[in-house]
Amino acid sequence: MNKLKSWLQTFWREEDGLGTLEILLIVAVLVAIAIIFRKWIVHWFNQLIGNANTDLKDSSVIPCNPASGANCAQ
């Protein structure tokens, strides 16, 4: 019984692999937050992409294509 108790105490005090455990806990928390707020995140992302697409469609700026030989310097 004393041998088991001694082994458990040694195991509890051992710090090998502690960095890995901390990283796993951080990843687990980030995944949990992403799952909890996934609808909000997806809505925000779609709104962001939608606004970018709208801005590109409404833009009167003509893109420059250097391959066509046009002078793109402004």
Secondary structure, DSSP 4 states (H G I P E B T S, - for coil): -HHHHHHHHHHHH--TTHHHHHHHHHHHHHHHHHHHTHHHHHHHHHHHHHHHHHHHHH--PPPP-GGGT-----
